[in-house]
Amino acid sequence: MNSLALAYLSAGFGAGLAVIGAGLGIGKLAAAAMEGSARQPTAAGDIRTSMIIAAALIEGATLFAIVVTLLLAIKA
């Protein structure tokens, strides 16, 4: 295998790991938010707002990781 093929392979693995991590993080976040809303329905609006902000931060970090892996693949 040449170095270009290895760069593309590692970029694919890196992007896949980033997306898997984001999926797990958002899943745990949503589960905790649903549990909090079920325990205290009066605070559901505040919990939802906090959940959306945290999910956006997780997705932003994931997008950054995917861009970095693609840039490293293109650079090689």
The 8 nearest C-alpha neighbors of each residue, nearest first, counted from 0:
[[1, 4, 2, 5, 3, 6, 8, 7],
 [0, 2, 3, 4, 5, 6, 7, 75],
 [1, 3, 5, 4, 6, 0, 75, 7],
 [4, 2, 6, 5, 1, 75, 7, 72],
 [5, 3, 7, 6, 2, 1, 8, 0],
 [4, 6, 8, 2, 3, 7, 9, 1],
 [7, 5, 72, 3, 9, 4, 8, 10],
 [6, 8, 10, 4, 72, 5, 9, 11],
 [9, 7, 5, 11, 10, 6, 4, 12],
 [8, 10, 12, 6, 11, 7, 13, 5],
 [11, 9, 68, 13, 7, 8, 12, 72],
 [10, 12, 8, 14, 9, 13, 15, 7],
 [11, 13, 9, 15, 10, 14, 16, 8],
 [14, 12, 10, 16, 15, 11, 9, 17],
 [13, 15, 65, 17, 11, 16, 12, 10],
 [16, 14, 12, 18, 17, 13, 11, 19],
 [15, 17, 19, 13, 18, 14, 20, 12],
 [16, 18, 14, 20, 15, 19, 61, 21],
 [17, 19, 21, 15, 20, 16, 22, 14],
 [20, 18, 16, 22, 21, 17, 15, 23],
 [21, 19, 17, 23, 18, 22, 16, 24],
 [20, 22, 24, 18, 19, 23, 25, 17],
 [23, 21, 19, 25, 20, 24, 26, 18],
 [22, 24, 26, 20, 21, 25, 27, 19],
 [25, 23, 21, 27, 26, 22, 20, 28],
 [24, 26, 28, 22, 27, 23, 54, 21],
 [27, 25, 23, 29, 28, 24, 22, 30],
 [28, 26, 30, 24, 25, 29, 31, 23],
 [27, 29, 25, 31, 26, 30, 24, 32],
 [28, 30, 32, 26, 31, 27, 25, 33],
 [31, 29, 27, 33, 32, 28, 26, 34],
 [30, 32, 34, 28, 29, 33, 35, 27],
 [33, 31, 29, 35, 34, 30, 36, 28],
 [34, 32, 36, 30, 35, 31, 37, 29],
 [33, 35, 31, 37, 32, 36, 30, 38],
 [36, 34, 32, 38, 37, 33, 31, 39],
 [37, 35, 43, 40, 33, 39, 34, 38],
 [36, 38, 34, 35, 39, 40, 33, 43],
 [39, 37, 35, 36, 34, 40, 33, 41],
 [38, 40, 36, 41, 37, 42, 35, 43],
 [41, 39, 36, 43, 42, 37, 38, 35],
 [40, 42, 39, 43, 44, 36, 45, 38],
 [43, 41, 40, 45, 44, 39, 46, 36],
 [42, 44, 36, 46, 40, 45, 41, 47],
 [45, 43, 47, 46, 42, 48, 41, 36],
 [46, 44, 48, 47, 42, 43, 49, 50],
 [45, 47, 43, 49, 44, 48, 50, 42],
 [48, 46, 50, 44, 45, 49, 43, 51],
 [49, 47, 45, 51, 50, 46, 44, 52],
 [48, 50, 46, 52, 47, 51, 53, 45],
 [49, 51, 47, 53, 48, 52, 54, 46],
 [50, 52, 54, 48, 53, 49, 55, 47],
 [53, 51, 55, 49, 50, 54, 48, 56],
 [54, 52, 56, 50, 55, 51, 49, 57],
 [55, 53, 57, 51, 56, 52, 25, 50],
 [54, 56, 58, 52, 53, 57, 59, 51],
 [55, 57, 59, 53, 54, 58, 60, 52],
 [58, 56, 54, 60, 59, 55, 61, 21],
 [57, 59, 61, 55, 60, 56, 62, 54],
 [60, 58, 56, 62, 61, 57, 55, 63],
 [59, 61, 63, 57, 58, 62, 64, 56],
 [62, 60, 58, 64, 63, 59, 17, 65],
 [61, 63, 59, 65, 64, 60, 58, 66],
 [62, 64, 60, 66, 61, 65, 67, 59],
 [65, 63, 61, 67, 62, 66, 60, 68],
 [64, 66, 14, 62, 68, 67, 63, 69],
 [67, 65, 69, 63, 64, 68, 70, 62],
 [68, 66, 70, 64, 65, 69, 71, 63],
 [69, 67, 10, 71, 65, 70, 66, 13],
 [68, 70, 72, 66, 71, 67, 10, 73],
 [71, 69, 67, 73, 72, 68, 74, 66],
 [70, 72, 74, 68, 69, 73, 67, 75],
 [73, 71, 6, 69, 70, 7, 74, 75],
 [72, 74, 70, 71, 75, 69, 6, 7],
 [75, 73, 71, 72, 70, 69, 6, 3],
 [74, 72, 73, 3, 6, 71, 2, 7]]
